[in-house]
Amino acid sequence: MRDTSISEEKIEKEWEIHPYYRRELAMAYAPELTPEAAVNRLTKWLKQNATLFKELQEYGYRPNQRVFTPVQVETIFRYLGRP
């Protein structure tokens, strides 16, 4: 039987809650894409999930911002999982 708590702890350490550049977070979710394509994909994911998008807006999210705040990052991780 595999101990998932160790791997979950490792992922949480690797992707701590703090400000992230949009590009950095997008590339984490889609490392196989170009930075521009990864940002486009992340933006699409955020907009397609109406509940996530609304919650991000409540935390001050603007589509043109370059850096996600810690609370926005935490919200994204809650909906999309950690990269």
N, C-alpha and C positions, 0 to 999 in steps of 0.2 A: 504494500500500500504506500502511495506517495504522500509525503508530508507537504500539503499545499500551503500551510501557514508560513513556512520558510520562504517559498517562492513569492507569496503575497507580500511578505515583509520586504523582500529584496526589491520588488517592483515599486512598493511605496517609497523606499529609500531612494531609488533611482529617479522617481518622478514625484518629488516632494512638492508641496503646495507653496508656491512663491510666484512672483511675476514671470511670465514667459513671453518672448516675442512671438507674434502670430506665426511667423515663418518657422521658428524653432519648434513650436508645438505641432504645426501642420506637417513638418518633415518627420516628426516622431510618429505620427499616425500613418504616414505614407512615405517611407524612406525610398521606395522604388520609383517615386515620381520626381520630376523637377521641382524646385522650390515653388515656382509659380503655379504649377498644376496641383501641388499639395495644398497650397493656400486656397486655391479655388475649390478643391474638394472639401476642405474643412469648413469653408464658408457655406458651401452648399449643405453640408450636414447640419450646421447650426441653424440655417434657415428652414430646412425641411422638418426639423423637430420643433413644432410650434411652442410646446411647453418649455423646452430648453431655451429657445430664442426669447420668449417672454421673460423668463427668469433672468437671463443675462441682461436684458434691457432694464429690468428692475435694479440690477446692480451697476447700472451706468454704461453698459456696453453700447458702443457705436460701431457700425460696420467698417468705418475707416480707421479705427484705432490700431496702432501697431503693437501695443503691449496689452496682454490680458492681466488684470489685477488678480491677486491671490484668490479672492472670493469668486471671480469669474472662472479661474482655473479649477477651483474646487467643484464648481457647478458643472463644468464641462466633463471633468473626470467622473462625476456622479452619473451623468447621462451616457457618456461614451466609453467609460472605463479608462484606465490609465493606458498610455501607449505601450 
